[in-house]
Amino acid sequence: FRPLQPSKMAELTFDRAGYVDLLRKLIGENRNLQNNPPTNVPQEDLASEHVLRALEPYTTEKGGPLVIRRETFVKGRGNILIEYPCANKDAPYVSFVGCHLDVVPANPDDWDFNPYELSINGDELRGRGVTDCLGHVALVTELFRQLAISKPQLKVNVCGVMIANEENSSESGIGIDELVRRGMISHLKKGFVYWVDAADKQPCLGTAGMVPWQLKAKGKLFHSGLPHQAVNPMEMCMEAVKYMQDRFYQDFPPHEDEAKYHFVTCSTMKPTQWHYPGGGVNQIPAECTVCGDMRLTPFYSAEKAANSLKSYVDTLNKDISQLPTRGPVSKYTLPDEKLTGTLELTIMGEKMSGIACSITSDGHKVLCDATAEVLGECKPYSLTGSLPLVKELQDDGFDLQIIGYGLMKTYHAKNEYGLLSDFEQGFQVMAKLIAKHSARQI
């Protein structure tokens, strides 16, 4: 190997104007990057075309050092792979993976500014996708552009993977899941993967698993003035959810490792939506539905939690009368009519697994050092929000850490924005990651 040239790495300078210019183009496409099928089916190539054009002068085809390709499994929805190779093709990789080219929908009527174009207010960069995740797409693009300009001689290969279809887990075979299935990024297992889709600049040590659920209670519709002749599904559903929550917190209590990983909360199970078929206020409805989720710290299995929830409902359906009633005439069975209230549980969509990143790997140690040098401190955190795909990558053998430089408070929110200064610091952290990993190679 030729020695690392610290001066060359020091020449990597964040081009604020170039970054903002690219981000403006990306945000300008976000109306067609919204991912909420069937209403919104994103066309991620609209965004990746801007990335490819920004890096085209530095590709091997143009005499530059960057090896770039687009891998497409569904028309118009490609993934971008960028590589800055070192002299030794067998050297380990430092990879920045996961910044995605799709966004969640925005309703402009709810926003104080236009979500479909980039606007700037001092340090604030405003628009749908700035934090999640087009700001990171522009950041990784700028990182590789500066590598190509400065041409530092490294002892590691540097790779970037920008993905399609991160915001919708109901469809597969489009994004990183298909890249992994086809072995297209398996070489990145030799090295360190930094998943670039978090926020607030500090390392994210862990995220939660998520199991969305729906509970339908079926009773008997009747006049509210004669409640003794009805089975009130609302009361039954309320009591059933309380029973399920009590059981959940017995079976999935706070875990001893949550403090070590700085989790903000323990695992939770709660309702978030209520539905009923409609009717007059003087009618007890025939049925109602409550939906919610379980958020599980990564020390618990999402599959086990889903099976436990099913067992709670099965126990209740064997004897619904075990549930407390509300008042002297409330009941869940009408023996004279041979009618018994019932509960139906549905697990909605795919279960998502949580991740606990390795806190003993070199990838983590180098990340903490780089973060402290740029920000003045390193304060890792974990949260019970959920990230798709990351646990599967870890299970498949990738040494994965999680980083991000948007703002958590604007994730998936109206009036989304990020700070230009935060992204600049993110650039500095990522440059230090590359330099430090390169320096550690013998």
C-alpha positions in Angstrom: 0.0 0.0 0.0 1.0 3.6 -0.5 0.7 5.6 2.7 -2.5 7.6 3.5 -2.0 11.2 2.6 -3.5 13.2 5.5 -3.3 16.4 3.5 -5.4 14.9 0.7 -8.1 13.8 3.2 -7.9 17.3 4.7 -8.7 18.7 1.3 -12.1 17.2 1.4 -14.2 20.3 1.8 -18.0 20.5 2.0 -19.2 22.6 -0.9 -22.2 24.3 0.6 -23.4 25.9 -2.7 -22.9 22.6 -4.6 -24.8 20.7 -1.9 -27.7 23.1 -1.8 -27.9 23.1 -5.6 -28.2 19.3 -5.8 -30.7 19.2 -2.9 -32.8 21.8 -4.6 -33.0 19.6 -7.7 -33.9 16.5 -5.6 -36.6 18.3 -3.6 -38.0 19.5 -6.9 -38.7 15.9 -7.8 -40.3 14.9 -4.5 -43.9 15.1 -5.7 -43.2 12.0 -7.8 -41.0 10.4 -5.1 -43.9 10.0 -2.6 -44.3 6.4 -1.6 -47.9 5.4 -0.7 -49.2 2.9 -3.2 -51.5 2.6 -5.0 -52.1 6.4 -4.8 -48.4 7.3 -4.9 -45.9 5.0 -6.6 -42.5 6.7 -6.6 -40.2 7.0 -9.6 -36.9 7.1 -7.9 -34.9 7.4 -11.1 -36.1 11.1 -11.3 -33.9 11.7 -8.2 -31.0 9.4 -9.1 -30.6 11.1 -12.5 -29.5 14.3 -10.7 -27.0 12.2 -8.7 -25.6 10.6 -11.8 -25.3 13.9 -13.6 -23.5 15.5 -10.6 -21.0 12.6 -10.5 -20.7 11.9 -14.2 -17.5 14.1 -14.7 -15.7 11.9 -12.1 -16.6 8.5 -13.4 -14.1 6.0 -14.9 -15.7 6.5 -18.2 -14.7 10.2 -18.1 -11.2 9.4 -16.7 -12.1 9.8 -13.1 -11.9 7.4 -10.1 -15.6 6.7 -9.5 -17.2 3.4 -10.5 -21.0 3.9 -10.7 -23.8 1.8 -11.7 -27.6 1.7 -11.4 -29.3 -1.5 -10.6 -33.0 -1.6 -11.5 -35.5 -4.4 -10.8 -38.7 -2.4 -11.4 -38.7 0.1 -14.2 -38.0 3.7 -13.1 -37.1 2.6 -9.6 -33.3 2.0 -9.7 -30.7 1.8 -6.9 -27.4 3.6 -7.2 -24.0 2.0 -6.3 -21.0 4.3 -6.1 -17.4 3.1 -5.4 -14.2 4.9 -4.8 -11.7 2.0 -5.0 -8.3 1.9 -3.5 -5.2 0.3 -5.1 -5.8 -3.0 -3.3 -9.1 -4.5 -4.5 -9.0 -6.9 -1.6 -8.9 -4.1 1.0 -11.9 -3.8 3.3 -14.9 -1.5 2.6 -16.2 1.6 4.4 -19.7 1.9 3.1 -22.5 4.4 3.4 -25.7 2.6 2.7 -29.5 3.3 3.1 -30.1 6.9 2.1 -33.2 6.4 0.0 -34.6 8.1 -3.0 -38.3 7.9 -2.0 -40.2 10.1 0.5 -43.3 9.9 2.6 -46.3 11.9 1.3 -46.9 15.5 2.1 -50.2 17.4 2.1 -49.3 21.0 1.1 -52.6 22.3 2.7 -51.1 21.4 6.1 -47.7 23.0 5.6 -46.6 26.6 6.3 -44.4 26.4 3.2 -44.4 24.5 -0.1 -43.2 20.9 0.6 -42.4 20.4 -3.1 -39.6 22.9 -3.5 -36.6 23.7 -1.4 -36.8 26.9 0.5 -34.1 28.4 2.8 -34.5 30.3 6.0 -31.1 31.1 7.4 -29.6 27.7 8.3 -32.8 25.9 7.7 -33.3 23.8 4.5 -37.0 23.2 4.1 -39.0 20.7 2.1 -40.3 17.2 2.1 -37.3 14.8 2.1 -34.6 17.2 3.5 -34.3 15.1 6.7 -35.7 11.9 5.4 -33.8 11.2 3.2 -32.9 13.4 0.2 -30.7 15.5 2.3 -28.6 12.4 2.9 -28.6 11.5 -0.8 -27.1 14.9 -1.5 -24.7 14.5 1.3 -23.3 11.1 0.2 -23.1 12.5 -3.4 -21.1 15.4 -2.2 -18.8 13.1 -0.2 -18.0 11.1 -3.3 -17.6 14.2 -5.5 -15.0 15.5 -3.1 -13.2 12.2 -2.9 -13.0 12.2 -6.7 -11.7 15.7 -6.7 -9.0 15.2 -4.0 -8.1 11.6 -5.0 -6.7 10.6 -1.6 -4.7 7.4 -1.6 -6.6 5.2 0.8 -6.2 1.7 2.2 -9.9 1.0 2.2 -12.5 0.9 -0.6 -15.3 3.4 -0.1 -18.8 2.5 -1.3 -22.2 4.3 -1.3 -25.5 2.6 -1.9 -28.6 4.8 -2.5 -31.8 2.7 -2.4 -35.3 2.7 -3.8 -38.5 1.8 -1.9 -37.4 2.3 1.7 -40.7 3.9 2.8 -43.0 1.0 1.9 -42.4 -2.5 3.4 -45.5 -4.0 1.7 -43.7 -4.4 -1.6 -40.4 -6.2 -2.1 -38.0 -6.9 -4.9 -37.3 -3.3 -5.6 -34.6 -1.9 -3.2 -31.9 -3.2 -0.9 -33.7 -6.4 -0.2 -33.2 -7.4 -3.8 -29.7 -6.1 -3.9 -28.9 -8.4 -0.9 -30.9 -11.4 -2.4 -28.9 -11.2 -5.6 -25.5 -10.9 -3.8 -24.8 -7.5 -5.3 -23.5 -5.9 -2.1 -22.2 -9.0 -0.4 -18.6 -7.7 -0.7 -19.5 -5.0 1.7 -19.6 -7.6 4.5 -15.8 -7.3 4.5 -15.6 -4.0 6.3 -18.0 -1.5 7.9 -21.4 -0.4 6.9 -22.9 2.9 8.0 -26.6 3.1 7.5 -27.4 6.8 6.7 -31.0 7.3 7.6 -31.2 8.6 11.2 -31.1 12.0 12.7 -29.6 14.4 15.3 -25.9 13.7 14.4 -25.1 11.3 17.3 -24.7 7.5 16.7 -28.0 5.6 16.9 -27.2 2.3 18.7 -30.6 0.7 18.3 -34.1 0.8 17.1 -37.3 -1.1 17.9 -39.2 -3.9 16.3 -42.8 -3.1 15.3 -45.9 -5.2 15.1 -49.0 -3.4 13.9 -52.3 -5.1 15.1 -56.0 -4.7 14.7 -58.7 -5.9 17.2 -62.3 -6.2 16.1 -65.0 -6.6 18.7 -68.3 -8.0 17.6 -71.4 -7.6 19.8 -75.1 -6.9 19.3 -76.5 -3.6 18.0 -79.4 -2.2 20.1 -81.0 0.9 21.5 -78.8 2.6 24.0 -81.8 3.0 26.3 -82.0 -0.8 26.6 -78.4 -1.7 27.1 -79.2 -4.9 28.9 -80.4 -6.3 25.5 -77.1 -5.3 23.8 -73.5 -6.6 23.8 -71.6 -3.3 23.7 -68.5 -4.0 21.6 -66.9 -0.7 22.6 -66.9 -1.6 26.3 -65.7 -5.1 25.4 -62.9 -3.8 23.2 -61.8 -1.3 25.9 -61.5 -4.0 28.5 -59.9 -6.4 26.1 -57.2 -3.9 25.2 -56.5 -3.3 28.9 -56.2 -7.1 29.5 -53.8 -7.4 26.5 -51.7 -4.5 27.7 -51.5 -5.9 31.2 -50.4 -9.3 29.9 -47.9 -7.6 27.4 -46.1 -5.7 30.2 -45.8 -8.8 32.3 -44.4 -10.8 29.4 -42.2 -8.0 27.9 -41.0 -5.9 30.8 -38.1 -3.4 30.7 -35.0 -5.3 29.6 -31.7 -4.9 31.5 -29.8 -4.1 28.3 -32.0 -1.1 27.5 -30.1 1.2 29.8 -26.8 0.1 28.3 -28.1 1.1 24.9 -29.6 4.4 26.1 -33.2 3.5 25.0 -35.6 6.3 25.6 -38.5 4.0 26.5 -39.0 0.3 27.1 -41.2 -1.9 24.8 -44.8 -0.7 24.5 -48.1 -1.9 23.3 -50.9 0.6 22.8 -54.0 1.5 20.7 -53.6 4.4 18.2 -56.9 4.3 16.2 -60.6 3.6 16.8 -63.2 2.8 14.2 -66.9 2.0 14.2 -69.5 1.6 11.4 -71.4 4.7 12.2 -75.0 5.2 13.6 -76.9 7.4 16.0 -75.6 8.4 19.4 -78.5 6.5 20.8 -77.4 3.2 19.2 -75.0 0.7 20.7 -73.1 -0.5 17.6 -72.7 -4.1 16.5 -69.0 -3.9 16.2 -66.0 -1.7 16.6 -62.3 -1.9 15.7 -59.2 -0.6 17.5 -55.8 -0.6 15.9 -52.4 0.0 17.4 -48.8 -1.3 17.5 -46.3 -3.0 19.6 -42.8 -1.4 19.7 -40.2 -3.9 20.9 -36.7 -3.1 22.0 -34.4 -5.4 20.0 -33.9 -7.8 22.9 -37.4 -9.2 22.3 -38.6 -11.1 19.2 -41.3 -9.5 17.1 -42.5 -12.9 16.2 -42.8 -14.0 19.8 -44.7 -10.8 20.7 -47.2 -11.3 17.8 -47.8 -14.9 18.9 -48.3 -13.7 22.5 -50.8 -11.2 21.4 -52.8 -13.9 19.6 -52.7 -16.1 22.7 -54.2 -13.3 24.8 -57.1 -12.9 22.5 -57.6 -16.7 22.3 -57.8 -16.8 26.1 -60.5 -14.1 26.1 -62.5 -15.8 23.4 -62.6 -19.0 25.4 -64.5 -17.2 28.1 -65.3 -13.6 27.3 -67.1 -13.2 30.6 -63.8 -13.1 32.4 -63.5 -9.4 31.2 -64.8 -6.8 33.7 -68.1 -5.2 32.6 -69.0 -1.5 32.9 -71.9 -1.1 35.3 -74.7 -3.4 36.6 -76.3 -4.0 33.2 -73.3 -4.3 31.0 -72.6 -7.7 29.6 -70.8 -9.6 26.9 -73.1 -12.6 26.6 -76.8 -12.9 26.1 -77.5 -16.6 27.1 -81.2 -16.4 26.2 -80.3 -15.5 22.7 -77.3 -17.8 22.6 -75.1 -14.8 21.7 -71.6 -14.2 22.9 -69.4 -11.3 22.0 -66.2 -12.2 20.1 -62.8 -10.7 19.4 -60.8 -11.0 16.2 -57.1 -10.2 16.1 -55.3 -9.4 12.9 -51.6 -8.7 12.5 -51.5 -6.0 9.9 -48.7 -6.2 7.3 -45.2 -7.3 7.9 -43.6 -7.4 11.3 -40.4 -5.4 11.6 -37.5 -6.5 13.7 -35.4 -4.1 15.9 -31.7 -3.9 15.9 -29.0 -3.5 18.5 -25.8 -2.4 16.8 -22.6 -3.9 18.0 -21.0 -1.6 20.6 -17.7 -3.6 20.6 -17.0 -3.5 16.8 -14.3 -1.3 15.3 -17.0 0.3 13.3 -18.7 1.6 16.4 -15.4 2.7 18.1 -14.3 4.7 15.0 -17.7 6.3 14.7 -17.6 7.5 18.3 -14.1 8.9 17.9 -15.0 10.7 14.7 -18.3 12.1 16.1 -16.5 13.4 19.3 -13.8 15.1 17.2 -16.4 16.9 15.0 -19.1 17.7 17.6 -17.0 17.9 20.7 -18.8 15.0 22.3 -20.3 11.6 21.5 -23.7 10.8 23.1 -25.1 7.6 21.4 -28.8 7.0 21.8 -31.5 4.4 20.9 -35.1 4.9 20.3 -38.2 2.9 19.8 -38.9 4.2 16.3 -38.3 1.5 13.7 -36.1 1.2 10.7 -36.8 -1.3 8.0 -34.2 -3.7 6.6 -31.3 -3.0 9.0 -31.8 -6.0 11.2 -32.0 -8.3 8.2 -28.6 -6.8 7.0 -27.1 -7.4 10.4 -28.4 -11.0 10.5 -26.9 -11.5 7.0 -23.4 -10.7 8.2 -23.0 -6.9 7.7 -21.2 -5.0 10.5 -23.8 -2.2 10.6 -23.9 1.2 12.5 -26.6 3.9 12.1 -26.0 7.6 11.5 -27.9 10.6 10.3 -27.8 14.3 10.2 -31.4 15.5 9.7 -33.6 16.5 12.6 -35.6 13.8 14.5 -38.4 16.3 15.4 -39.2 16.8 11.7 -39.1 13.1 10.6 -42.2 12.3 8.6 -43.7 15.6 9.9 -45.3 18.5 8.3 -43.0 21.5 7.8 -40.0 19.1 7.4 -36.6 20.8 7.5 -32.9 20.2 8.3 -30.0 22.4 9.0 -27.2 23.0 6.5 -24.7 23.2 9.3 -25.7 19.7 10.5 -25.2 18.2 7.1 -21.8 19.9 6.9 -20.8 18.3 10.2 -22.1 15.0 8.9 -19.8 15.4 5.9 -16.9 16.0 8.3 -17.8 12.9 10.4 -18.0 10.7 7.3 -14.7 12.0 6.0 -13.1 11.2 9.3 -14.6 7.7 9.3 -12.9 7.0 6.0 -9.6 8.4 7.1 -9.6 6.6 10.4 -10.5 3.2 9.0 -7.8 3.7 6.3 -5.2 4.6 8.9 -6.0 1.4 10.9 -5.1 -0.9 8.0 -1.6 -2.4 8.2 
